[in-house]
């Protein structure tokens, strides 16, 4: 065990004392805060839009669209970042004014033009042409105003009062909040989604980054012939275990620092929201129960041990980093599956897809982290997933140790599957 601790201490101190560790520990939270807070401070890309409405619609529809677009928003919906519209009506046929309107858009005299055809009440189809058609807030406002104007025309034709019908079908705003074993908690659906997304992505990044560190460390010692000297004085399995635990300790230290920073943000969430003029409750995303933090850390540690053992075996089996890059996707493939299914997992964390991926050891670390951040997961599923993951870690570590013991001293061509089988029998 002293041999393992010696290697662990060396790997740990070598990485913690490096400038990359210090920069990564400091810059990553700053980067996340910048990506999260700055867009909220800068707004969603509001501003003024000036459009021309080519009105070929039945009487009153075009003017109603113009009034709905240019009307001031209710006080409850006012936002400094909201898009505001000015609009002119054009009653000449589109064929006569199309070239003129395109030229005005190209000269940036107007932002676009909206075509209301004569049969819009029956067809429910309009056309919007602009230089920028990817601003979904602007498109939504135009679509909403057009729909309301056409619906009002249909109601008038049916002899109904538009204002009364609008009052009857007024939209209901539904607030959200989580219920846990401790009772009802605050936090919006958006904050839970963001938290789950960040946790899943962070798990992937940390396992990938530090797992690759193990691979490069093994490969460097193998190609430089240092491994031959080291294994002459200690067991190869102790060397591999020390590397994995040493690099894992660095990862845990970095995560612990980030958790401490998150806890500090959580305790100052109200003050930070006022200081940076953020929406109320935006920083509630960092309000995570201690039990959830402990469970996520357990899955992270076990996931790291699992993939680090696989990366160590890969590093011992290949002879160059180029060969490692060609094969590493085989190791990474199970980790990518939860990221591909991330929306499905977060939107339905108790569904069959999320539950199944959460019980498969190779996908469980990332999947269970996202599920735990989204909703309270039954303890039986958490314990069962952890038990399967522990058993898989032990089995993979045993197999990886056998490959490592032979592969770290083997040089030459890349081994075939048959040769890897021979290594397993030899070790």
N, C-alpha and C positions, 0 to 999 in steps of 0.2 A: 504493500500500500504506500510505502514511502516513495517508491519509484513513481507511482501515479501522481502523488502530491508534488513531486519535483517537477514533472512535466506540466502539471496543472499550473503551478506557480509561474513557471517560465512563460507559458502561453498567455496567462492572464496579465502579467506585468508587461510583457512585450507589447500587448495591444492597448492596455489602459494608458501606458505612458506615451503612446504615439499621438501626434498632432491630429491625425484623422479621427481618433476616438473623441477627442475634445471638441473638434469642429462639428462632428456629426451629432454629438450630444446636445450642443448648443444650437446649431443651425436647423436641425430638423423641427423642433418645436416652433422656432421662429418662422420657418417656411410654412408649416401648417397654419400658424396664426395668420400669416400674410395671405395665404390662399383662402382663409375662412373669413377673416374680419375685414380685410381691405375691400373686397367686392361689396360687402354689406354697407361699408361706409361710402363707397363710390356710387352705390345705387345700381339699378338694373338696366341702365342705358336709356333713361327717359329723354325727354326733350320735345320739341315741337315738330309736327308733321303737317305739311301743306299739300292737300290733294285736290284734284278736280273730279267731280262726280258727273259722269256722262249719263244724263238722266233721260232714258227712253221708257221708263217705267210708267204705269198708270198714275194718274194725277195724285199728288200728295206724297207718293212714296219717296221720291228723290229728296224733297224738302225735309221729310221726316228723318231720313238718314243723315242729312247735313246737320239738323238740329241735335240729333242724338250724339253725333260725333263731337260737336263743338260745345255741347252743354257742359257747364261746370260740374265737377263731381260732387256728390254729397260730402258733408263734412267728415263723416265716419270713414270715407274712402279716400280722402285727400292724402296725397303723398308727393313729396318734393321730387321723387324719381319717376312719377307717372308721366306717360306720354299724353300730350295735349294736341288737338287737331284744329286746323283751320281748313275750311273747305269752300270751294266755289262750284256752282252748278253750271253745267254746259248742256244745253238742250238740242244742239245740232246733232245730226246723226254721226255715229262713230266713224263711218267711212270718210266723212269730211274733215274730221278733227284729229284722226289718229296720228298722222305724220306730225301735225303741229304739237300734239301732246308729247309724243316721243322726243321731239326736239327740246321741249321745255324741261323734260326730265333729264335729258343729257346735259343741258346747260345749268342744271340744278336750280331752275326757277321754281319747280314743284318737286315733291318727293314721289308722286305717283298719281295714277288716275284709276277711278273705280267705275266700271261699266255696269249700269243697271238696264238690262234688256227689257223689251216691251212685254215679254211673257214671264217676267220674274216671279209674279204671284203664283203662276201655275207650275213653272219649272223649278223654282227655288235655286236658280243658278245665277251667279254674278261673276264678274272677272275683275281682278285687281292686278295692275301692272305697275312695277316700281323698280328703282335701281336696287333696292334692298328688300328682299322678300323673306328674310330669315329672322326678322324681329317678331317673335311670336306674340309679344304683348300688343304690338300694333295690329297684327293680323287678327288677333282675337277681338280687339276693340271694333275693327271694321266689320268683322263677321257678326258680332253681337248687335251692332247698330242696324245693319242691313236686315238681320233676322227679325228684330223687333219691329222695324218699319213694315216689312212684308206681313208679319203676323197681324199687326194692327189693321192693315188693309183687308186682310181676310176676315177679321172679326167684324169690321164695318160692313163688308159685303154680306155677312151672315146675320146682320142686325144685332150684334152684341157690342157692349161697351168695353173698349179696350182697357180702360183704367180699372174697371171692376174685375175683369178677368185677370189682369196683372196682379191685383191685390190677392186674388184667390190662389194663384199659383206661385206666390212669392217664395223664393228659395229659402230653405231652412239652413242656418249655419250650425254645424255640429262640431263642438269642441271635443278634444281627445285627452285621455289620461290613462296611465297604466294602473292596473290593480295587481299588487304583489301579495306575498304572504303577510306583509306588514300592513296592508290596507291600501287605500287609494293614494296614488302619487301624481304629482304634476308631470309636465313634459309633454310636448306635442308629438304627433306621429312623425313629423318631419325630423325632430330632434332624435327620436329613436332610430329612424332610418339612417341619419348621418352618423350616429354613434356606431351602429352596426357596420356600416360601410368602412368607417375609419379603422375599427378594430380588425375586421377581416383583412383589409389591405395591409395594415401594420404587421399582422401575423405573417402574412405571405412575405413581406419585405424582410422581416427580421430572420425568418427561417432561411430564406434564400441567401441573404447577405452573409450570415454567419456560417451557414452550411457550406457555402462556397469558400469561406475562409479556411474551414477544415480541409476541404479538397486541395486548395492551393498549398497549404502548409505541408500536407502529406506529399504532394507532387514535387514540391521544391526540395524536400529532404531526400526523396527518392532519386531525382535527376542529378542532384549534387553529391550523391553517394554518402550523405551524412547519415542516412538511416542505417547503413551497414555498420557504422561505428556505434550508433546508439543501441541497436539491438544486440550488439555483442556484450552489453552490460546490463540489459533489462529485457523483459519479455515484450514481444511485439504487441501483444494484447494490452499490456499496461501502457505502452506508448500511445496506442490509439485511444484508450479510455482517458488518459491524461489530456490529450489534445481536445477531445470532445468536451470534457468537463471544464477545461480551461477557457476555451472559446465560449462555451455556454455561460460561464460565470460573467464574462464580459458583457454578453447580451443581456443577462438578467440585471446587471448593474445599470446598464443604459436604460432598460425598461423601467427599473425602479426610480431612476431620476425623472423620467418622463411622467410616471404616475404621481410622483411628488409635485411636479409642476402643475399637473392637472388638478390635484387636490387643492393647491394654492389658488388656482383660477376659480375652482368651485366655491371656495370660501369668500371670494371677492367678486362673484358674478354680477351682483347688482351694481357695484361701483364701476366695474369695467363696462357694463352695458351703458351706464350713463356717460362715462368718460368718452367712449367711442361712438356714442349715439347709435347703439345697436338695438334691434327689435327686442322687446321684453321676452325673457325666457330663452333667448338664443344660446346662452352659455349653459343652460340646463343640461345640454348634451353631455357635459363632463360629470354630471351627478350620477355616479354609479355605486350601487350598494357594495359594501366590502366583500360579501359572499360571492358576488359576481366577479369581482376583481380576482379573488383567490382562485375561483374555478378557471377563469381565462388564463391566469398565470400557470396553473397546473397543465392545461392543454398546451400552452406554449412550450413549457419545459419538456414535456413528453414528445411533442411534435418536433422540437429541435433535436432531441436525442435520437429520434427515429430517423430523421433525414440526415443528420450529421453522420450516423453510422453508415448510411448508404453512400454519402459523399466520400467518407473516408475509404470505403471499399472501392469506390470508383477511382479515387486518386491513386490507390495502390495498384489498381489493375491496368491503368493506362501509362503511357510513357511521355506524353506531352500535353500541354494545355489545349492544343488543337484537338487531340483525340478526346479529351474531357468535354470540350464544348459540343462535340458531335453526339456524345452519349448522355449529357446531362439532362436533355429534354425527357429522356426515359424516366429519370428520377423525378423530374419536376412535374410530369404530366398529372399525377393525382392531385397535386396542390393547385393546379390551374382549374380543375373541374369546379370547385366551389366558387371561384371568381367568375367563371362563365355563367354559373347559375345564381349569381349573387342577388339579382332582383327577385328571383323565385324564392330563394331562401329567406330573404328579409321580409318580403311581403306575406309569406306564409310559413313562419318559422316552426309551426307545429304540423305542417303538411307532410305528406309521404316522402317528397323529394328531400326536404330538409332533414327529416327524421332518419331516413335511410343513409344519407351522406354523413350524418352525425354519428352513426354507429360503425361506419367503415373506418378502420384505424388510419388509413392513409389520407383520408379526406376529413376526418373528425377534428383535427386541431383548428383548422380555419372555420369549418362549418359550425362547430359547437360554439366557438367564440362569437360568431355573428348571431347565432340563435340566442345565446345568453344575453347579449346586448339588446336584443329585440324584445324578448318576452321571458317571463319566468319559465324555465324548463323543468319538467318533473325530475325529482332527485333520482328516481330509478334510472332514467335515461342518462343522466350525467354520470352516475356511478357505473352503470353498465358500459358506457362509452370509454370511461377512464380505465376500467378493468381490461377491456379488449385492447386498448391502446398500450397499456403496460405489458400485456402478454406479447403483443406484436413487437414492441421495442426490445424485449428480451430475446425474442426469436431472431429478429433482424440483426441485433448486435452480435449474437452468437455466430450467425452466418457471415456477417461482415468481418468479424474477428478472424475467421478462418481464411477468408480471401486476403485480408490485410497481412496476415503472417507470412503467406507465400508471396503475394504480389509485391510487397514493398521491397523485396530483394530481387524481383524478376525484372529484367530489362529485355528489350528487343521489340518484336512485333506485338501488336495488340492482341490479347488472348481471345480465343473463340469461346463460345458457350461450352463446348466440350472440354476445353482446357480449364475453364472456371470450375466445372464439375470435378475435374481431377484435383484442383487445388483444394476443394472442399474435403475430398477424401484424404488428401495428403496431410492436411493440417491437424 
